[in-house]
């Protein structure tokens, strides 16, 4: 069934109530089967031991056993992770304690018998510390509870090694070792310490937090309460259960409310849903920013160096900076000053991959002079590269989907990624997002797995695709009407231009900006190619003069086609402005185009005469001839009507516009110097080589790339901070969108000149439905094709056999660029991308 605007609005309304209006932040944190089991073991009366204190926890265990017979976390494919072993053992002990759920226990025993060997061997070389402590203790606990636990013979050696490693940890570590600030102390595993490890009640009570918990661990506190009967422990546990009405408790309590909210905001933005929740996002970030600014107290050493804190601080920095807040990199770069934690992270890089991913993503937003961010970026990249190169299935640390997200982050710079495609990647790849490893459990947010949120993301994406397909067809008709798509020379880039504009930034659904920007890009491409390769000097002089006068009389052939299309386009733009502004805006937009055509003529004259300009002279003209501002500024008028005056004057562009113009030119120069050298044209790489005879081509490229990087940082500062330039935020974001498009086209090759480089991305952005587990898999069934022809386009409607109650249909649309593509028909069931019906 095709998504609709009303369906999307209904989901938005539901999510605002369920997620953004829910005051109980603990409801968003996923339950830990392991910790829930320990609360379920607590008796209501320790003298009688005939009923549980927290019956809801026991009920949760009975109701939340997975189909495979286990409790605990699964990976993105629904398979059990290493944490299911201690979790399942703990849950069976809880059920056995109260003589309930015998069938559940039998399924759990069968799971442990069948899977313990393979789960241990998959992760044998990198079993985490928490598992080495907890798992042997749970085996002993299960045996003490008289569970008929039978372990396969093949697992004996591995389990013996785990037991040996547990003993090593217990013998070498202190009960509370403050120097191990990156790990929970042994006392936080109180429930897992063997009876021989004698812990006095005084030691337990001494280390209780003010809230009555033992290191905020529900399982350790549950055991502490059973061992001491301490009233503070009891109150902590009662508060915990009260805030978790479904009976399942998290691996850590209380949760960091700010971190949960930051993660919710980040996830919503990455799903491409920020447009629907802008008010809620702004409110959350503003409140957290105020609270952090007002917080004067300095945290203790453990808190300062905690990986959890680093994750939170780097995430907050990125979200705040993107929102326009003036934040200091020192807020999260503090870890660089601690050699001990740096060494520990280097030695355990897989365990810190989510933290390092957050750090690396934050450093995408570098401003000039921020050396700390440079250093943090280099460290994080090194860590991430080491982690992904190992290619091991560490399913207790990192999901395969998230590993793909990390690889994508490393391979393609943020400034070269298009938002629309990024949203798709996040939906399809990042199906499980662990924040950090808790004790025998990942600490996850339930809101990240919210089915309505994922459904909204998929529908929102595919609704945009529907709009994009319609707009693209409209653009093709316009291009054919003005004969811009069949000039007989140069590059026909109608689809490329629209894709780049539509995918680069999520503008309002009914935005004119996409078509205005795409049409400008098409005219620029055709006209630029005409000046470069087709027009004679006399033709180009006549065309340039006609554009200066804005009078096309006497023009012929391609010159007339280009001018007429341009004149109609400018009139189309101004016809959509307020009537009293039209003549003024029309003249200023014409001025922008005039200087663009003049710059093309100047460069053609240089090439024709063999003139070699200075670097400054070249850049002064080249930043105009690249025409990024010619696309961006007129389109900005429709994002903010106040931009229709002085800022459209060529001599009075804002600094952000000048930076866009200069940097896009240099991006082009780095990738096009070989082609332009062959065509007898100049660019900055060749000019630097000409002015520095001792330099080689690689040195000249490096020189220009250094300028490109410097201008990137300066550009981002102007985009993200309000104190630079007076442009509205929407117009600044359009500048950023344009910059991302040029970076994408010229990131590592000249993709704009390629006929095939972007075909797959265009399919994903405009045509192909989302591949997500929320969409059910459809088994292949007999097909009945029906062919129709309309307006020269052949369509083949393919439906399932009528015996299937819900007839799923797709339109097989034959396109000149991509062959036959399946588009789900309105009112019918979508065909999943992984089925064999998407392409024929």
SULCOR-V50657 format. One record per run of one state. SS is the DSSP state (alpha for helix, beta for strand, coil for the rest). FROM is the first residue (numbers start at 1). TO is the last residue. If there is no record, write none. Layout:
ss->{SS & SS}
from->{FROM & FROM}
to->{TO & TO}
//
This chain:
ss->{coil & alpha & coil & alpha & beta & coil & alpha & coil & beta & coil & beta & coil & alpha & coil & beta & coil & beta & coil & alpha & coil & alpha & coil & alpha & coil & alpha & coil & alpha & coil & alpha & coil & alpha & coil & alpha & coil & alpha & coil & alpha & coil & alpha & coil & alpha & coil & alpha & coil & alpha & coil & alpha & coil & alpha & coil & alpha & coil & alpha & coil & alpha & coil & alpha & coil & alpha & coil & alpha & coil & beta & coil & beta & coil & beta & alpha & coil & alpha & coil & alpha & coil & alpha & coil & alpha & coil & alpha & coil & alpha & coil & alpha & coil & alpha & coil & alpha & coil & alpha & coil & alpha & coil & alpha & coil & alpha & coil & alpha & coil & alpha & coil & alpha & coil & alpha & coil & beta & coil & beta & coil & beta & coil & beta & coil}
from->{1 & 5 & 21 & 25 & 29 & 30 & 33 & 41 & 43 & 44 & 52 & 53 & 55 & 64 & 74 & 75 & 80 & 81 & 83 & 98 & 102 & 123 & 124 & 127 & 129 & 145 & 153 & 173 & 186 & 193 & 201 & 207 & 218 & 229 & 231 & 243 & 257 & 271 & 274 & 277 & 278 & 295 & 301 & 305 & 307 & 324 & 329 & 332 & 333 & 338 & 339 & 348 & 349 & 366 & 371 & 390 & 400 & 412 & 414 & 417 & 419 & 430 & 436 & 439 & 441 & 444 & 445 & 446 & 450 & 451 & 482 & 494 & 505 & 513 & 535 & 537 & 550 & 557 & 576 & 579 & 610 & 615 & 626 & 628 & 637 & 641 & 644 & 646 & 649 & 650 & 653 & 655 & 679 & 684 & 692 & 697 & 721 & 729 & 746 & 751 & 754 & 759 & 768 & 783 & 791 & 793 & 801 & 809 & 816 & 819 & 825}
to->{4 & 20 & 24 & 28 & 29 & 32 & 40 & 42 & 43 & 51 & 52 & 54 & 63 & 73 & 74 & 79 & 80 & 82 & 97 & 101 & 122 & 123 & 126 & 128 & 144 & 152 & 172 & 185 & 192 & 200 & 206 & 217 & 228 & 230 & 242 & 256 & 270 & 273 & 276 & 277 & 294 & 300 & 304 & 306 & 323 & 328 & 331 & 332 & 337 & 338 & 347 & 348 & 365 & 370 & 389 & 399 & 411 & 413 & 416 & 418 & 429 & 435 & 438 & 440 & 443 & 444 & 445 & 449 & 450 & 481 & 493 & 504 & 512 & 534 & 536 & 549 & 556 & 575 & 578 & 609 & 614 & 625 & 627 & 636 & 640 & 643 & 645 & 648 & 649 & 652 & 654 & 678 & 683 & 691 & 696 & 720 & 728 & 745 & 750 & 753 & 758 & 767 & 782 & 790 & 792 & 800 & 808 & 815 & 818 & 824 & 840}
//
